[in-house]
Amino acid sequence: MNVQEIRKEKGLTVQQLADAAGLPKRTLEDILRRGDCLVSNAVKLADALDVTLDELCRDKKIS
């Protein structure tokens, strides 16, 4: 998942993203650490980051 990369690109802190997605900060930290989550939480994160679910879940970008 690209949550961390997109979060940083958008200049959001973990707390700001958690608040925007309506998730507890601890849940978001767990998602960032594990790299996976429930589909319902992925939808919330994609909405909060203004990206598609595909963009959020795509494998890491290849440089």
Secondary structure, DSSP 4 states (H G I P E B T S, - for coil): --HHHHHHHTT--HHHHHHHHT--HHHHHHHHHHS---HHHHHHHHHHHT--HHHHHSPPPP-
